[in-house]
Amino acid sequence: MKFAYKFSNLLGTVYRHGNLNFTPDGNSLMSPVGNRITVFDLKNNKSETLPLATQYNVACVGLSPDGNLAILVDEEGAALLVSLISKSVIHQFHFQKPVHSVCFSPNGKKFVVTKENVALMYHAPGKKREFNAFVLDTTYYGAYDETTCIDWTDDSKCFAVGSKDMSTWVFGAERWANLIYYALGGHKDAIVACFFEGNSLDLYTVSRDGALCVWQCDTELDGLKARPPKDQTEDKAELAEGLDEELMEEQKGKEVHGKASTHKKKEKGKRVKYSCAAKYFFNKEGDFNTLTAAAYHKKIHLLVTGFASGIFHLHELPEFNLIHSLSISDQRIASISINSTGDWIAFGCAGLGQLLVWEWQSESYVLKQQGHFNSMVSLAYSPDGQYLVTGGDDGKVKVWNTSSGFCFVTFTEHTSSISAVTFTASGYVILSASLDGTVRAFDLHRYRNFRTFTSPRPTQFSCLAVDSSGEIVSAGSQDSFEVFVWSVQSGRLLDVLAGHEGPISSLCFNPVKCALASASWDKTVRLWDMLDSWRTRETLALNSDVLAVAFRPDGSELAVASLDGQITFWDHENAVQTGSIVGRHDLQMGRKELDKITAKQSAKGKSFTTLCYSADGQCILAGGQSKFVCIYHVKEQMLIKKFEISCNLSLDAMEEYLDRRKMTEFGSMALIDEGTGDDDNVAIPLPGVKRGDMSSRSFKPEIRVTCLRFSPTGRSWAATTTEGLLIYSLDSSLVFDPYDLEIDITPSSIRKVLAQKEYNKAIVMSFRLNEKKLIQEVLETVPYNEIEVISSMLPEVYIEKMLEFLASSFETSRHLEFYLLWTQKLLMLHGCKLKTRSEKLLPTIQFLQKSIQRHFEDVSKLCDWNCYNMKYIMAISQQRGVKRTAEVSENEDLEDSNNDSVMEELPALP
């Protein structure tokens, strides 16, 4: 392989758990997706998953005020300091305990972390290089239960911390003389959020039972007095008093204890005082709805609250005027965030994996995305590689744009799990098979289900295939052991192919010849002849149950994956096996928490469940119930590379060995159910006291790869996994791969030749050096009127490299017409020669087509919009012209009538 594939993007899942954050400019939204972070650019309609991951699912995210740094903390308390500019990890730190929230101060100099009943204030990393980026400044004690939320004053002098013990604590970020700490009560349930008013110490607190308390402070922010310096010995004695030995060893920073003080207060003078000015309730009488999330915008005084029923309210404070109320989901709203301008509100619903951005003034959606809330089962690329279709256990078929990363249409006609999806050759029809006993065809022009295929007897379809013409579709049954064949045009059942003695596991049409391969658990692969009344041409016998089949793109070879962990290759014309790969050891299975046997023993019964050839047919991808995807070289029958698709330890079967600390004499600690993991988790603190849904359970999904597909362009491949839809693309940025390089070919010599206007020689030299920026510089120096001449003189060896470069340049360059002219001249002058090598050039041509098609769609939309505007302007001008002529004619009529009346009034001449 010339290039290495690297993780590119994560689709299919938009939100899992944790808090949402808008970037400081308000145009992008950061959403935690498992152990990764996805950034949604709402202005440019694009999404990007950062190329970094935590060990466990992300629990909370803190974003610096300038938007350059982010702190990601996972469920176990391990933190990553991330640069959002370079998209890399700067520092790692472990808080030893689960963290509930992270919040930077508005001036960006400090940040506060809450864990258990403690608030920890750290010095924020600056622009200088530091040995330790996490320096503890002060530890704040006060709450008796877990802390839940943080908010800072605008000048970073104080911050407030809410707790599950129904209290809110106001702490000074520095040791102020009149404010060290202040405890606020008044609630009857856990605090969900607390917010300072803008440029004030006034505070709003919101609790789970739907109560809002408005707290007024008798002191302004400017009224906070600096504490006079104390004697060092006195300060040390006061610091040591009341500390446990363990805490003294663990914490090295200053400490503030917000508990009832037993010693006499030495400081005299006026202290800061709070009073409850008002108390409001969100729930009406007789109606109880748990408040789960809240956000407040200080400039426009807008309070947004989300509830467990999926309803959210917009209120104006401090008058508590209801602006808007809407139900956006039937699951609890887990997180809310408001952008800097206050126009957009983001909602995250963890239960269904929904992410919504609502513009409250126009009452419209800016973003409305939802992934598959059950595992994804299958995927398929469109022929041009521009779209991806996925099917899931939730019965939904979703279509994704590979360039933007967004889902633009969802089909919900199926009533059971999707087992297979595919595109037809045209790229505008999607076919899906389901366990509900139907195969459905969807139209991407009108977004409708235009054809439904069924069998004479109810049966569950486990696999699907469509021929290269898009006219014939076949589906395999897992209970009647038959293959059903329909006509897409008429919807009529053409034939029922019987002969297998076990469930049909996989189907595949030969892309070149009229043949269908069907794999079954009866240890055979049958080849059916389409032209000879679907007669069985060959039956390939294997040693184990067959799980997957795939034809090479040129149709000359068939790959078969079986239950014994082998991949065998067949010459299907002569029914001869040409090679095999024993891949069971490459899977490297992990051990599940409840497994009784080791990972090494359980791997003996594992195998590949999905296969896919690369676009050029030289390599094959294989995956199964493992965190690894293997890519093999077909001819050499050797492993090229293993891709680890996830490092998320929140998933099951990730580790090879079990943690002995979790093993007891009674069994694994994993057998103990600790509740759902939400704020409404099942808790029984006292006899007879119950809270939450006692039937809900938490579980760890098992890591697996359900489907693999190579892009027709050959530049990327996708995998449906437990974590979502992962896309891996070619990483050509850091690869120096010269072609036929000589010692005298250097950037300076190429520029010297270019200055002499020897364009053809300069192009050849730049391709031999193979530096993308240099090739771009040379091409863009060529005058547009000489493109045709230079294209005709270009050696045949460099035509393919030139087309590949043009295809990649279309994605980034603004010189659209210039590169289109190059493409046109190359294809016109060398088309006949390229046609003889069409099989080898197909991925490059498809990549070129995808790039041009995307620009065509963008420009055509713009042109249509301009044409519409011009017609509108012309119509308005015509209407105004008609009105003016009507007014002129009316004025002329009035003048004529006035003249006639004047003539009548004049006396007759004698």
N, C-alpha and C positions, 0 to 999 in steps of 0.2 A: 504494500500500500504506500502510495506516495505521501499522503497526508494522514494526519491523526484526527480521529473524530473526538470532539469534546462536547460536554453538555451545553446545550444552546437555550432551551426554553422548557417551561413546564405548562402544559395546557390541561384542560379537563377538570382542574380544581382551582377555585379562585379564592376560597377562604376556608380555614379549618378552625382555628382557635387563636385567641390573643387579641390585642388591641390594634385598631386601625390608626394610621397616621397620615395626614396630608403633609406634603412638602411645604416649606415656607412660602413658595410662590403660589401655592394653592392649586396648581395644575396637575399634580401627580398624587397618587394614593399608594401607600405602602401597605400590603396585606400579607400577614403570615399564612403560609401554606405548608402545613406539616413542619418540617425542619428547615424550610427555605423561606425566602422573602420574595414576593412578586411586586414589581412596581408598575402600576397602571398609569400611563400617560394619557390623561383625559382630553388634552388639547389636540394631540396628534393621533389619537385613537390607536395606541400601541401598548403592548404589555411586554415586560421583560422580567425574567427570573434571575436574580443575582447568582453568580457562579460560586456560591459558598453555602455551607450547610452546618447546622448545629448537630450535636449528638442525639438529642431528643427533640420532640416537637417544641416549637417556639411558644413560650408562655406570654412574654411581654416584650415590647419594643420601645426604646426611648430614642427620640430624634433630636439632635442638637438644633438650636435656633437658626443657625446659618445653613442647615441642611447638608453639611459636609460629613458629619459623623452620625453613626447609629450604634446603639448598644442592643444586642439581641441576647435574651436570656431564655434558656430552655427550661423544661419542666423540673429538671434536677438542680437548677441553680447555676449551671455553667454559662458564662457570658462571653460573647465575642464583641470586640470593638471593631467596627467595620467602617472603612472609608467608602463613602458613596461616590466619590470622584473616580478613584481607581478600581472600585468594586472588589476590594480585597480585605482580608483580615489583618488588622494592625496588632491586636493584642488579645490574649485569652486570660480569663480569670474565672475562679470558681467561688461562689458565695456560700457553698457548703449546704445550703438549705433552699427549698423552693422560694422563688421571688414572686411577689404579687404585682408590683408595678415599679416602673422606672420613669423618672421625670427630670429633664434638664432645667436649670434655672434660666429665666429669660435672658440674662446677660451671658450665658454659656460658660460661666466659670466653675460651676458646681453642678452635681446631680445627686438626687436622692433615690435610694433603693429601699423598698419595704420588704421585709421577710419576717415571718412569724409575727411577734408583737413589737418589733424593733424597726426604727427608721435609721438608715445609715447614709450620712452625707459624705460624698467623695469630691476631691478636686477633679474637675473635668480635664481631660487631656487637651493641651493647647496645640499651637502650630509648631512648637519646637519638638525636637526628638527627645523622648523621655525614656529612661530605663524602666520605670514602672508607671503605667498609664492610670492605674487605679490606686490613688493615695487616699486612705481614710482620713477624714477630717474630724467628724463628730458622730457619736452614736446617741440616738435619742430613744429613751424609754418612756413609757406612759400608758400605752394601751394594755389591756389585760387579755385581749384575744388577738387574732390575726388582723394585720393591717390590710386595707383594701385599696386605698386611693391616695393620690398626692395632688396638691396644687400649689403654685407659687404666686406671690404678689408680683406686680409688674416690675418693681425695682429690685427684686431678688433678695429683699431683706428678711422675709419670713416665708414659711410654708406651712400648709395644713395637711394633716394625715387623718384619714377616716379609718374606723376599725369595726370589726364584727361585734365588739362589745357595746355597740350603740353610741359610742362617744367619738368626738372629733377633737383632735389636739392641734393647737396652733403653736409652732415652735419658731424661735428666732434663729435665722441662719448664722447670726453672730450673737454674742452674749450681751443683749441689750439690758440696760439698767431697769427699764420698766416693763420688759417682756422677755421672760426666759421660756415659759410655756404657759398655755391656757387650755383648760379642758372644757368642752361644750357637750352638754347632754341633750335632753329634750326629745329623743327618739325612742321608739319601742321595738326597733328592729335594726339589723346590721346596716351600716352606712355604705351606700353604693358609690356616691361621688360627693366631693366638696369643691366649691369654687369661690375664689376671691372676686370681689367686684373690681373693676378697673381702677387703678391708682388709689386703692383704698384697702383698709383692713376689714371692711365689711365682708361677711361670709354667707354663702348659701350651702346648706347640707341637705342631701337627699338620701332617704332610707328605702329599704326593700319593700316595706309595707305601703309605699306610695305617699310618704309625708315629706314636705319641704319646709325647712326652718330658715327664716331670714334673721341673721345675726348682725346687729349694729355695734360698731366699736366706738368708744368715746375718744379715741386717739387717731389722728391722721398718721400716714406713713412718715411724714416729716417730724412727727412728735416722738419718734423712737430715739431714746438717748443712749449714747455710747456708754459702756460700763467703764468706770475708772480702773486703772491697773491695780492689781492686788499684790500683796506680798507673796512670794513664791512658796514659802513654807506653809502659809495659811491656805493657799490654793491647793497644794498637794494633799494637805490633811483633809480638806473638804472633798477632794476628788476620790480619795481612798475610802471614805466613809460610806458604808452601805453597799459595797461592791462584793460580789462573790469572787473567790479566788480563780475560778474557771474563766470568768469574764475578763478578769484583769490580765490573764495570760493570753486570752484570745484577741482582745481588742487593744490596739495601740494608740488610737486617737482619743480626743476628748470625749467626755460623756455628759449627757444631760438627763437627769432622772425627773420625769414628770409625775412622780408619785407623791402621796401625802407626806409632807416633810415632818420628821419627828423633832428635829432640832429647831432652835429659835431662828427667826428671820433676822438677819443682821442689817439688811438694807431697808431703809425707810424711804418714804416718798410715795407719790402717786403711781399706781400700777395701771396697766392697760386693763380695761374691763369691757366685757361683752354683755349685751342684753338681747333677748329674743323679741324682735320687733313684730313678727308675724309668723303664723304657721298655716300652711295650706295642705290640702289633700287631693291627690290625683284621682283616687277611686271614689266613685259615687256611693251613696248609701246602699247597702245590700250587695254591692259588687266588689269583689276583691280580686285584684290582678297584681301579681308580683312585679315590682320594678327591677329590671335587670341591668340597665345601662343608662348613662346620661352624659351629656356634653353641654358646655356653655360657651357662648361667644361674648366676650366682655365689651366689645365696641358697640354692638347692636343690641346687647342685653337679651339675647335669644337663648332660651333653655330648651334642649331637646331631650326627651325621656323615652326610653324603649321598655317594653313590657314582655312578660313571658308568653303572652298570647299573640305576639307579633304586631301589636299596635304601637304607634309612636305618637307623642303629643309635642306640639310646639307652643311654648308660652313666652310671653314678654314679661320680664322682671323689672322692678320689684312688684308691679301691680298684679302679677299672675294672671294676665289676660290670655285666654286661649286663642291662638292664631289658627291652628290647623290640627287635625287629628286624622290619621289614616292607618289602615291595616295593610301591611306589606307582606306578611308571611303568616303561616299557621304555626311557626316555631318561635322559640324565644329569641329576642334580639340580644346578641352577645356583646356587641361593641358599637359605639357611635363616635364619629369624629366630624368636626366642622372645619372647613378650609379657612384660610386667613381673611378672605373677603366676606365670609359669612353667607355666600350664595349657595354653596353646595354642602349637603349633609350626606355622609357615608354611613351605611348600616351593614353590619355583618351578622348573619344568622348561621351559627355553627351546625345546627341540626341538619339543615338541608344543603349546607355549603353555598349559601347565597351571598352575593355582594351587590349592594345597590347604592347608587349615588343619586340623590334627589335634589333638584333645584326647587326650593320651596316657594320662591316668589312666582314662578311661572307654573308651578305644580306639574313638573315633567321630569322624566328620568334622563339623567346624563349617562348613566351606566346601569345596566341590568344584566347581571351574569349569574349563572348557576351551573355548577359542575354536576357530574353524576354522583348522587349521594350514596350509591352503592358502587361496588367495584366495576371498572370498565372491562369488557370482555373482548371486544374486537375493534379493529380500525382498518381504514383503507385510505390510500392517497388517490386524489383525482389524477387523470392522465397527464396534466401539465404540472402537477406538484403544488398547485396553488391552494388547494383545500384538503382538509382531512375530515373524515367522517368517523364517528365513534359510536359504539353501541354498548349499553350497560345493563346490569342486572335490574336497574330501576325501570326498564322497558322503554327508555327514551333513546332516540337517535339524534345526535347533535353534529352539526357541521361547523368546522373551525377554519378560520383564515390563517394560514401559516405565517404570513408576513406580519399581521397585526396581533395574532394570538387570541382573538376574540371569537366567541361562538355567535354566529349571526342567524341561525335558525335551529329550532328544536321540534322534532316530530314526536308526538305522544300517542299515536294511534295504536301501538302495540299494548297488549294487556298483560304481558309476562316478559321474562328476561329475554334480551336480545342475544342470539347465539353467533350471528355473523353479519357483517355489512360489506358492501362492495360498490364501486362505481362502474358504470358502463363505459365503453370506449369513447363516447361523446363527451363525457364529463358532466352532463347535465341531468343524469338520472342516477338515483341511489337506490340500491336494493338491500333489503334487510330481512333476515330470517329470525324467527322467534319461537320460543317454547309454547306460545299460545296457538300454534298450528297454522300460522299464516306466513306468507312471504309477501312483503309490500314493496311497491315501487313508488318513489317520491320524485317529484319534478322540481328542479332547482330554479326554474323560470317563474313558476307561479306558487311555489312552496306548498304543494298539496300532494296528497296520496291519490294518485290517479289509477292505480291498478293493485288489486289484491289477489294473490294466488293461494288457493287452498287445495287440499287433497280430498279424495272421495271419502276417506275415513279420517276421523280426527287423529292427528299424530303430532309429535313434537319434533321440530326441525332443529338439527344440531349443527349443520354446516350449509354453505351456500357457494355457488360459483356461477359466473356469467361468461359466455363465450366472447371472443375478440370482436365480433360484429355487434354485440349488444342485443341480439335478437332472441337468444335462447338462454333461459335461466334454469338452473337445476338446484335442488335442495335434498339433503340426506336426512333420513329419519333415524331416530335413536330407539324407537320402540317397535316399528314394523320392519326394520332392516331393508328398506327400499329407497331408491333414488327416484325423485319425481322431476319431470322435465316439462316446462311450460314455454309457450310463445309469449314474448313480451308485448308484441303488437296486439294480438287478439285476446291474450289472457287465458287461452285454452290449454288444457292439460294435453300434452303431446304423447307422453309415454310414461310408464312406470317400470323402472329397471329393477328386476329382482334377481337374486343370486347370492347375495351376501348372507351369512349366517350369524351375524352379530351387528350391533349398532354401527351406523355410518359415522366415522369420526372426522373425515375431511374429504373435500372435493376440490378438483382443480382442472380447468380446461387448458389444453395445449394452446399457447398463444399463436402458433403458426399453422398447425394441422388440425383437422376436425376430429379431435379425440378428447375424451373425458376420463380422468383418473379418479377412482373412488377408493378410499381407504376405510378399513373396518376393523373392529375388534376380533374378527375371525381369522386374523393373521394373514390376510391377503390384500393385495391391491389389484383392482380390476380396471382394465382399459376398455372403454366403450367406443365403438366407431359410430360417429354421427351420421355418416353418409350411407352406412350399410344397416339401416333400420335398428340402430343402437345395439348391434350385436357385440357380444364380448369378444374383443380382438385378442387380448392376452390376460392371463391371471398370474400375478407375481406372488409367489409364496415366500413368507418370511418366518423367522423363528419365534416371533412374539407379536403381541397385539400392535396394530399400526395406529399411530396417533396423529400424524400429519404428513401431507404430501405437498410438493411444490415443483412446478416445471421451471426449467431455466428460461430466461427471456427469449432465447432463440429456439426454444422448443425441442432441443436435441437431447436433453437429459432430464431425468426425474429423480428428485431427492425424497427419501422416505425416512421418517423418524418413528422408531418403535419403542415399545415399553421396556426393552432390555437396555435402553440408553444408547443405542447405536443409531447413526445416520448412514443409510446406504444409498448409493448412487447407481442408477440403472440406465442402460440403453434400452428404452422402452420399445423401439422398433424390433429389436432382436430378442427382447426379454432376457438380457444378459446383465449381470451385476458388474459394474465397472470399478467400484471402490466402496470403502466403508470407513467411518470414523467412530471410534469408541469414545464417546463424550461424557460418560457417567462421572468420571473423576473430575472433569472440568466444571461440573455444576457446583461443587463445594457447598453442599447443603448445610444450613445452620440447624441448631437443635432448639426445638420449641420448648417453652417453659414446662409443659406438662408431659413431654416425651419421656418414656421409660428407657429408651435406648439411646446410645450416643449418636452424634451427627454422622460419624463415619459408617455406622451400621445402617442408619436410615437412608443414607445416600445410595445404598445398593439397590433400593427399590424405586429410585427416582429416574426420570428421563426427560428428554426434551418434548415439549408439547406444541411448539410453534416453530415453523421454519420460514425463511425468506431468502431468495437469491438477491444479490446486489444487481444494480442496473446493467453492469457489463457481464454478469454471469460468472465472474472469476471467483467470487467469495459467497459464502452463505452464512446468514445469521441464525442462531439457535438460542432459544430460551425456554424456561420452564419454572418449576416451583423452587426458585432460587433467587438470590440477589445479584446473580451474575448473568450477563448476556455474552455469549461466545461468538466470535467471528472466525470462520475457518477458510483456508484457501482450498478450493475444490480440487484442483489438479494435484497439488502437493499433499493434500489430505492432512494438513497440520493446522494447529491453533495459531492464529496471528495475534489476537488480543482478547483479553477479557475485560468487559466493562462492568464496574460495580455501580449498579443503578441507584443504590441508596446506602447511606450510612446511619439511618435513623433507627436508634435502638428502642424507640417507642413501638416499633413493629415487632411481631413475633418471628422466630426462626432467623434472627440476624446474627447471633453469636454462636460460635462453634462449641463453646463449653458453657455450662451453667455456672452461675455465681454461687459458690458454696455458702456464702453468707445468707442467701435466701432459702437454704435448705435446713429443715428442722427434723427432729425425730418423727414428727407426725406427717411430714411431706413438704412439698414446696409452698412457699409463702404466696405464690401466684394463685393458689386455690382460694385464698381469702379475697372476697369481693369487697372492695373499698368504696362502692357506690358508683355513681355515674361520672364523677369528676367535675360536674358543674357546680355552680353556687347553690343550686337546689339539691345538693346531694343528700342521699339518705343518711340521716343522723339520728341516733337514739341516745342522747346524752343522759337521760333520766328514764326510769321505768314509767311506761305509759305515755311518754312524749315522743311523737313521731313527726317527721317532716320530710317532704319530698315524695317521689313516686317509689314505692317499695318494690315495684316490679321491674324497674329499670336496672340495667347492669352495665358495667364497663367491661370492655374486652379489647384485646390487642389483635388487630388484623394481621394476618400472616403475609409476609413479603412473597410476591410471585410475579412472574411475567406472563400475561395471558395472550398477547399477540405482538408480533413484530412485522414491520413493513419498511422496505427501502423506498425512498422517494424516486420517482421516474427520472429525475434529473441526476441522480447518483451522488448528490452533494449532502444528503442528510438521510437519517433513518429514525423511525419513531417506534416507541414501545408503550403498550398499555400495561401499567403496573398498579400495585396497590396504592402507590403515592399519587398516581395520575398519569397523564399522557406526557412522557418524556421525549424530547426531540434532541438528537445529537447531530451536530453539523460539522463540516470539514473545518479544521483549524489550520488555515494556511497563512496566518499572520506572522508566525515566528519561524516558519520553515524556509530555509535557504535551499532551493532545489534547482540548481542550474542545469542547462541542457547543452551538451556538447561544448563545454567551456574550455577556452584557451587562455594562455597567460596574458595575452595582449588585449583581452576583452575586459575593460574596466569602465566604470561610470564616466570617468574623464575622457577616455578615448571615444565612447559613444557620443558624448556631447560635442566632441571635436568633429566627428563625422557629420553630426546633425547640423553644426554650424556651416559646414561645406555644402549643405542641402542635398546630401546623398541619403535621401529618406529611406529608400529600400534597404540599403546596407545597415542603416541605423536601427531599423525595425528588427532585422534579423539578429543583430548583435544584442539588442535589448532582450529579445526572447531567449537568447542563449544564456544571458546572465540571469534572466527570469526574476527581476525585481519589479514588482507591480507598479510602484510609483514612477520608476524610470520608463517603463513601457508606456504608461499614461502620458508622461511628459513628451516622449518621442511622437506618439500618435497625434496628440493635440497640437504639435508643431507643424504637422503636415497640412499644407493648404487644401481647402475642400475641393478645389477644381483639379487637383492632381490625384485624388483618391482612386479614381478608376484606373489610371495608368499604373499606380503603385500596386493596387490589388492584383492586376493581371501579371505583374512581374514577381509577386511573392512566391517563394518555393512552396511546393505542395505539403511539405513536412510541417510548415508553420501555420497552415490554414486552420487546423483543428485548435491549435493553441490560441490563435487569433480569435476564433469564434468563442472559445471559452472565456477569454479575457473580456470580450465585448459583452457577454452575458452577465458577468459579474460587475462590469462597469455600469450597466443600466440601473443597478440597484442603488448606486451612490452618486453617479455623476449627473450634473445638470445639463450637459451637452447632449440632449436627446436626439435632435435632428442630425448632428454630426456623426454620432455613433450608429444611427439608423442608416445613414448613407454608406458607412463602412460595411455594415451587415448586408445591405442590399447588393452592393457591388461584388462582395466576396461570394455570395450565394449565386448571383447571376453568372459570374465568370467561371466559378469552379463547381457549379451544381452537379454537372454530369459526373465528374470525378468523385465527388463526395457521395453520390448515390451508390457507387460500387462498394463503399465502406459504411453503408447506412447502419448496420447492426452495431458497429463499434462507436459510431458517432451519435447514436440515438440519445444517450443521456445528455450530451452537450447541446444538441438541437432542442431537446425538451426544456433544458435550462434556459436557453435563449428565448424560446417561445413563452415560457412563464414570465420572464422579465419584461418582454415586449407587451404581453397581454395585460400585465398589471398597469403599465403606463397607458395602454390603450383605454382601459376602463376608466382610469383617473381623468385622462384628457377628454374622453367622450362625454363624461358627466359634466365636466366644466364647459365644454362646447354646447351641450344641450341646455345648460343653465343660461349661457350667454344668448343662445338663440331665443329662448323663452323670454328673457329680459328685453331683447330687441323687439320681438313681436309685441310685447306688452307696451313698450314705449311708442311703437308705431301706432298701435290701436288707440292709445290715449291721445296722441297727436292728431290722429284722424277725427276722433270724437270732438276734440277742441276746435279743429278746423271746421267741422260741420256746424258746431255751435256758433262760431264766429260768422260763418256765411248766413246762418239763420238770423243772427242779431243784425247783420248788415242789411239783409233784405227787409227785416222788420222796420229798421230805421228809415230805409228808403220809402217804404209804404207809408210810414207816418209823415215823412216830408211831403209826399205826393198828396196825401189827404189834407195836410195843412195848407198847401198851395191852392188846392181846389176850394177850400173854405174861404180863403182870402179873396180869391177871384169872385166868389159869389157875393161877398160883402161889399165889394167895390161898386159904386153907382155906374149905371150905363152911360156911355159917352153920348152927348147931344149930336 
